[in-house]
Amino acid sequence: MAIPGDVQAALDRLVQYNSNPVGDANPYGLANYGNVINFPLALTDIEAVAVWFGSTGGLPGPDGREIQLQKSATHLQWRYVGDAGWTDIVALADLTGPKGDDGEPGTTDYNLLSNLPTLGTAADKNVANLTEAVSAVPGAIMDAEMTRHHVVAGLAPVRVSAGAALTIELSDNNTIIDHSNATAVACVLPNDLPVGFGTTVIQAGAGKISFSASSGATIRSEEGLTQTRTINSAAALTVISNDGGSAAVYYLSGGLQ
């Protein structure tokens, strides 16, 4: 089975992403703001490879040797079929512990929970039921965006948005915002975001994104630049101070003009 050209290209790029500074000699570096461009590209490459492997099962590997398992008087053991000796895996004594107390009978019925919380409305109860159901499923996908972008725990999720105005909110902390519009986009930065808040905004359409500060807020940037330069330019926003909670100072950097 041949690997499709776009999947092979994605595999080739994935082995080149690295933690060194980005530059002409190292176009796939993630340091020195290389993560602004290369991190979203890496996610796209991971998605392309995962979709192909998920649909085809990937390339077949060589057949592995069959193994055998047994329990000796003291250990669980294994060996390859045909080998003479056995290899200890774990001592039986390490697998045996004291008997625990019996637990309460389980239930999936919200109304039968022994520690039933007080809920004020039917909507609250529905949310509780949904939370219980999701928490019971390992690896549950929380929303359509996470499904589309294959968000991995610990990595920044991507929020896709569009329109002539872009609003930055506290929930955007540690995210990537992929924003598109055919014409100019206005983004007014609020004055109440906390110190350490950070997000990256990508100009995904033809419309350049212009950043301005709301009353009380301030923008600091190299040479006072506050607008994305061109399509696929990325701007990083970080709140570096906020005296009194209503005077956020943003440091803006990236592909600006």
N, C-alpha and C positions, 0 to 999 in steps of 0.2 A: 504494500500500500504506500503510495507516494504522499508526502506531506505537501499540502497546497502552498503555493508561493507566498501568499500573505501570512500564513501561519509560520512558515520557515523564517520569513523576514522578522516576524515578531519574536521568535525564539532567538534569532541572531542578536537582536537588540537587547533582549532581556539579560544576556550574559555580559553585556557591555555597560549596563548601568552601574555606577560606582559612587563611593562617598567622597571622591576628590572634587576639587572646584571645576565647574564647567568652563569650557573655553574652546578655541578652534581646534586644539590638539586633543581635547577630551569633551566631545559634544554631548556625552551621556553622563557627565558628572552631576551630582546632586547638591554639592556644596556651592557656596558663593551665589546663592539664589538659583542654582540649577534646578532645585526641586520645584520651583514655580512652574517651569515648563516640562521638565522630564518626569516629575511624579505623575501628572495626569496621563502623559504618554505611556508610562509604564503600566498604569492601570488598564489602559486600552489594550496594550499588548497582552497583559495577563488575561483579559477578557477574551481576546481572539483565540489564544491558545486553549483556554478552559472550555470555550464553546465547542471548538473542534474536537478536543479530546472527549468531551462529554457526549458528542453526537456519534463518534466513531469508536470510542473505547481505546484510541491511541494505537500505536504500533505494537504488534505482538512481540513479546520478549522470548528468550530461550526458556525451555521447560526446566523447572527446578527439580532438584532431587527430592524424592519422597522421604519423609521422616517418620519415625516411630516414637511414641511416648509410652512411658511405663512408670509405675509407682514401686519403688523399692521399699525396704523396711524403714528407710530414713529420709528418702528424697523423692521428688519428682524428677524424672530423667528423660533425655531424648538422645536419638542417634539417627544417622542416615541409614536407610534400608541397605543392608549388606555389610555395614560396619560391624566390627566385633565389640567395641567398647561402648559404654553409655556415659553421657555427660550429665552431671547434676545440674538441675535448674534452680531448685529452692528446697530448703529443708522442710520436711513436714511439720516440724515443731514451730517454724515461723508462720505457718498458715493457720495454726490453731490458737484461738484466744478464748478468754472467758465468755460464757454465755451472757448475752445482753438481755435487758428487760424487754418484755413484750411491748410492741407499739400499739397505738390506737388503731382501730379499723380504718382503712382508707376510704375516701369518697371523692367523687367528681361532682357531687351536687353541692352547690354553693350554700344552700339552705341547711345542709347537714353538718357544716363545719363546726367544730367544737369551740373555736375562737372567732365566731361570726362577728365581724365589725359592724358598727352602727352606720348605716348608709341613709343619707337624707332623701335621695331621689332614685327613681328607677334608672336614670342615666348613670348615676354612681354605681349602682349594682351591676349594670351591664359592663361598665369599665372594669369592675373587679372580676367579673366572670371572664372577660377577655384576657386580663392580665394573668389570671390563674391558668387559662388554657395555653397561652403563649409560653409562660415559664415552664410548663410541663413538657414542651417539645424542644429537645436539644437542637440548637442551630436554627431556631425559627427565624424566618425573614420578616422584619418588622414593617417594611413598607415597599412600595413599588420601586422607589429610587434605589434602595439598597439592593433589590433584586437585579436591576438593570446595570448597576455599577459594581456588583460583586464586592461590597464593602467588607473588609476583613477587620476583626477586632484589633484595635490599636492604631488603625490607619484613618486618615482624615476622610470623612464622607464627602460626596459631591452633591451640591444643590444646583439643579438646573433651573434657570429662570429666564424670563424674557420681558420685554416692554421698554417704554421710554423712561421709566424710573426704576431705580434699584434701591431697596431699603435694606440696611444692615441692622441685624438684631442680635441680641445676646445669644440666641440659639445658633448663630453662625460661627461661634467660637470654634477654632480648630477645624474648620471646613474649607472646602474649595467651592467657590460660586462660579458656575459656568453660565454667563449671562449673554444673551444675544438680542439684538434689535437692528433693524435696517438703517435707522437714523440715530442721532446722538442720544446718549443715555445720561441722565442726571442721577448722581448718588450723593445725598446729603447725609453726612456722618453725624450720629446723635452725640449728645454731650454727656451721657450717663453710663457709657459702657465702662467696665472695671479695668484696672491696670492688669496687663497680661493678656487681655483679649487679643486674638489674632485671627485673621482670615486672609485668603487669597482670592482675588477676583480676576477672572479671565474674560477678555473681550472675545466672545465667540461669534459675533456678527460684524457687519460693516460699521455699525454705529459705535463711535468712540465713547468711552465712559469717562465723564468728568466728575471729579470728587470735590465736594465743598463741605465746609464745616457749619453745623448748626450753631445757633446762638450759645456762646460759652465754650464751644469746642475749638480746637486749633489743629491745623495740619502742618507737619514739618516734612520736607522732602528735599532731595538734592536739587538745587537751583530753583526751588519753588515749583517744580513740575507737578501737575495735578490731573493729567489726562492720559489715558492709555494711548499708545502710539499707533497701533494698527491691529488688524484681526489676529487673534491668538496671542496678543500681548497680555501679560499677567502683572497685576499689581498686588503687592503684599501690604496689609494694614495691620499695625500693632499699636495698642494703647500703651503708652510709656508712662503716663501719669494722669491723675484725675483728682485734683484737690477739691474736697468737699463733695465729690460724687457727681458734679454737674459741670466739670471743666475738663473733659477728656482731651488729652493731647495725643494725636495720632502720628506715627511715623509711617510715611508712604514711600514705597520703593518698588523698583521693577521696571517694566517696559513703558516708560512715561515720556511725554513730550510737553 
